[in-house]
Amino acid sequence: MTQRVTTVVIGAGHAGLAASYFLSQRSIDHVVLERGDVANSWQRERWDSLRLLTPNWQTRLPGQPYDGPDPDGYLGMSEVVAFVQRFAARTGAPVRIGENVTSVRRVDDEYQVLTSSGEIRCRAVVIASGACNQPSVPLLSSAVPASVEQRTAFDYRGPGQLPEGGVLVVGASATGVQLAAELQRSGRPVTLSVGEHVRLPRTYRGRDVLWWMDASGVWDQRYDEVEDLDRARRLPSPQLVGTAERTTLDLNALTAMGVELVGRWAAVRDGRALFSGGLRNVFSLADLKMVRLLDAFDEWARTNRRDGEVGPGERPDATRVPDSSRLQLDLRSGEIRTIVWATGFRPDYQWLDVPVVDPKGYLRHDGGVVESPGLYALGLPVLRRRKSTFIHGIESDAREVIDHLASHLAVRG
Ligand SMILES: Cc1cc2nc3c(=O)[nH]c(=O)nc-3n(C[C@H](O)[C@H](O)[C@H](O)COP(=O)(O)OP(=O)(O)OC[C@H]3O[C@@H](n4cnc5c(N)ncnc54)[C@H](O)[C@@H]3O)c2cc1C
């Protein structure tokens, strides 16, 4: 039997639940379809030791601020799951768990949504299925000798899963630096392959660096004001970790722990991994961009007379370039037993039978308004603001996208 509902929301992560909150406020009948459980990706697709890199005081959903005892701390995974589940329960979101969406197509003036349980016809669809559904692994991984185990951040839970021996972590964004540190601490010698990255100190002038992003308005910058939107949407996550001590986890910290840094992994030849040289340039670029951002924070504090509230200006040391970095590594020698790909994530729209996905697999949309009438998206990078993919960034995006959806429904009668 075909079921009818005005709007279908796909995904019960925080983005889908925020969409549901604003749909309910406007009395638009809807269902939230979730293939797993509420907060599924936090439950099944993250490693055990992960903590949010956004501080607790910043963690909020519509009508639900963080109200625990440690505003400056960072939630662990079970706490994030509880926070999102509490929101779902409090808002009474009409979530149907265990219902996988297998197809969405446009039929006449509406959408046909096929799920593991049947067919739904609706006038609008909100895609909140996540920006990080699968690991993004370079093709050269297929040339790695079979004797080396390969993992991604998706199937990595902790060091205990890995054989003893050397680990090559590929990618030095938030995921890569966190996994490199954890594996090095476990006694496995780690080599980290470093490409373009975003360096940030955990604290600046006594405040969490994300306080600065928030207060100075960087995170509120709208997508239509960003100079190179494509690039902003593809930016790697900053090298940050959430710890009680508010530790900075940059490449200098990793070098001090004994992690060996090599350049970007360029090719595999005869069982050897070949790395680019030029670490010095890669490091200077990341340092330069960090210093520019800190300069902008200083300028903001000065012009807004906030200098008195924060500590004195400081600059982190430049990233230290190793005396010599290896340009190749023999993957058959046994030195490296495991490769961990921390090379990013991508969305998965295999179930979407509407021609709105570009050749690279990304959704074409303007601030979450997809090119097909009545089709919307939430939770994608810089969807409407720089903070769009973060938990605290969803409220303003979801409100605006659901406003648009409501006017679409009104126009269509
Ligand atoms: C490693 C990592 C660390 C992060 N750290 C932070 C942080 O510190 N602070 C922060 O604010 N943000 C962080 N984020 C970003 C962001 O908050 C999370 O990615 C968050 O999970 C995104 O929420 P979402 O609702 O958009 O997507 P998701 O939480 O991924 O929810 C999408 C849901 O859709 C479901 N789904 C997908 N396809 C289908 C389908 N076909 N049918 C039915 N259901 C489907 C999935 O099961 C999932 O439950 C991090 C992300 C990652 C990957």
The ligand as an SDF file (V2000), in Angstrom:
LIG
                    3D

 53 58  0  0  0  0  0  0  0  0999 V2000
   34.8370   12.0560   12.5770 C   0  0  0  0  0  0  0  0  0  0  0  0
   33.8580   13.1890   12.7060 C   0  0  0  0  0  0  0  0  0  0  0  0
   33.9610   14.0750   13.7670 C   0  0  0  0  0  0  0  0  0  0  0  0
   33.0590   15.1280   13.8910 C   0  0  0  0  0  0  0  0  0  0  0  0
   33.1780   15.9810   14.9540 N   0  0  0  0  0  0  0  0  0  0  0  0
   32.2900   16.9770   15.1010 C   0  0  0  0  0  0  0  0  0  0  0  0
   32.3560   17.8630   16.2260 C   0  0  0  0  0  0  0  0  0  0  0  0
   33.2750   17.7830   17.0140 O   0  0  0  0  0  0  0  0  0  0  0  0
   31.4080   18.8100   16.3850 N   0  0  0  0  0  0  0  0  0  0  0  0
   30.3910   18.9460   15.4950 C   0  0  0  0  0  0  0  0  0  0  0  0
   29.5320   19.8170   15.7050 O   0  0  0  0  0  0  0  0  0  0  0  0
   30.3310   18.1630   14.3980 N   0  0  0  0  0  0  0  0  0  0  0  0
   31.2450   17.1860   14.1830 C   0  0  0  0  0  0  0  0  0  0  0  0
   31.1740   16.3840   13.0700 N   0  0  0  0  0  0  0  0  0  0  0  0
   30.2670   16.7770   11.9750 C   0  0  0  0  0  0  0  0  0  0  0  0
   28.7950   16.4320   12.1310 C   0  0  0  0  0  0  0  0  0  0  0  0
   28.2590   16.9430   13.3360 O   0  0  0  0  0  0  0  0  0  0  0  0
   28.5130   14.9500   12.0620 C   0  0  0  0  0  0  0  0  0  0  0  0
   28.9970   14.4530   10.8390 O   0  0  0  0  0  0  0  0  0  0  0  0
   27.0300   14.6580   12.1710 C   0  0  0  0  0  0  0  0  0  0  0  0
   26.8600   13.2670   12.3430 O   0  0  0  0  0  0  0  0  0  0  0  0
   26.2510   15.1180   10.9510 C   0  0  0  0  0  0  0  0  0  0  0  0
   24.8960   15.0780   11.2550 O   0  0  0  0  0  0  0  0  0  0  0  0
   23.8330   14.8350   10.1250 P   0  0  0  0  0  0  0  0  0  0  0  0
   22.5060   14.7450   10.8000 O   0  0  0  0  0  0  0  0  0  0  0  0
   24.0130   15.8180    9.0330 O   0  0  0  0  0  0  0  0  0  0  0  0
   24.2630   13.4170    9.5110 O   0  0  0  0  0  0  0  0  0  0  0  0
   24.3720   12.0190   10.2180 P   0  0  0  0  0  0  0  0  0  0  0  0
   24.5710   12.1440   11.6740 O   0  0  0  0  0  0  0  0  0  0  0  0
   25.3280   11.2220    9.4300 O   0  0  0  0  0  0  0  0  0  0  0  0
   22.8980   11.4560   10.0190 O   0  0  0  0  0  0  0  0  0  0  0  0
   22.4440   10.9770    8.7840 C   0  0  0  0  0  0  0  0  0  0  0  0
   21.5350    9.8100    9.0640 C   0  0  0  0  0  0  0  0  0  0  0  0
   20.9440    9.4130    7.8500 O   0  0  0  0  0  0  0  0  0  0  0  0
   20.8340    8.0130    7.8500 C   0  0  0  0  0  0  0  0  0  0  0  0
   20.7490    7.5870    6.4610 N   0  0  0  0  0  0  0  0  0  0  0  0
   21.6900    7.7450    5.4900 C   0  0  0  0  0  0  0  0  0  0  0  0
   21.2310    7.2220    4.3170 N   0  0  0  0  0  0  0  0  0  0  0  0
   20.0050    6.7540    4.5730 C   0  0  0  0  0  0  0  0  0  0  0  0
   19.0140    6.0960    3.7650 C   0  0  0  0  0  0  0  0  0  0  0  0
   19.2400    5.8270    2.4720 N   0  0  0  0  0  0  0  0  0  0  0  0
   17.8450    5.7310    4.3370 N   0  0  0  0  0  0  0  0  0  0  0  0
   17.6010    6.0020    5.6520 C   0  0  0  0  0  0  0  0  0  0  0  0
   18.4880    6.6180    6.4540 N   0  0  0  0  0  0  0  0  0  0  0  0
   19.6600    6.9840    5.9130 C   0  0  0  0  0  0  0  0  0  0  0  0
   22.0930    7.5430    8.5660 C   0  0  0  0  0  0  0  0  0  0  0  0
   21.9370    6.2550    9.1230 O   0  0  0  0  0  0  0  0  0  0  0  0
   22.2690    8.6150    9.6290 C   0  0  0  0  0  0  0  0  0  0  0  0
   21.6890    8.2740   10.8480 O   0  0  0  0  0  0  0  0  0  0  0  0
   32.0480   15.3120   12.9150 C   0  0  0  0  0  0  0  0  0  0  0  0
   31.9560   14.4250   11.8420 C   0  0  0  0  0  0  0  0  0  0  0  0
   32.8450   13.3750   11.7330 C   0  0  0  0  0  0  0  0  0  0  0  0
   32.7360   12.4410   10.5420 C   0  0  0  0  0  0  0  0  0  0  0  0
  1  2  1  0
  2  3  1  0
  2 52  2  0
  3  4  2  0
  4  5  1  0
  4 50  1  0
  5  6  2  0
  6  7  1  0
  6 13  1  0
  7  8  2  0
  7  9  1  0
  9 10  1  0
 10 11  2  0
 10 12  1  0
 12 13  2  0
 13 14  1  0
 14 15  1  0
 14 50  1  0
 15 16  1  0
 16 17  1  0
 16 18  1  0
 18 19  1  0
 18 20  1  0
 20 21  1  0
 20 22  1  0
 22 23  1  0
 23 24  1  0
 24 25  2  0
 24 26  1  0
 24 27  1  0
 27 28  1  0
 28 29  2  0
 28 30  1  0
 28 31  1  0
 31 32  1  0
 32 33  1  0
 33 34  1  0
 33 48  1  0
 34 35  1  0
 35 36  1  0
 35 46  1  0
 36 37  1  0
 36 45  1  0
 37 38  2  0
 38 39  1  0
 39 40  1  0
 39 45  2  0
 40 41  1  0
 40 42  2  0
 42 43  1  0
 43 44  2  0
 44 45  1  0
 46 47  1  0
 46 48  1  0
 48 49  1  0
 50 51  2  0
 51 52  1  0
 52 53  1  0
M  END
$$$$
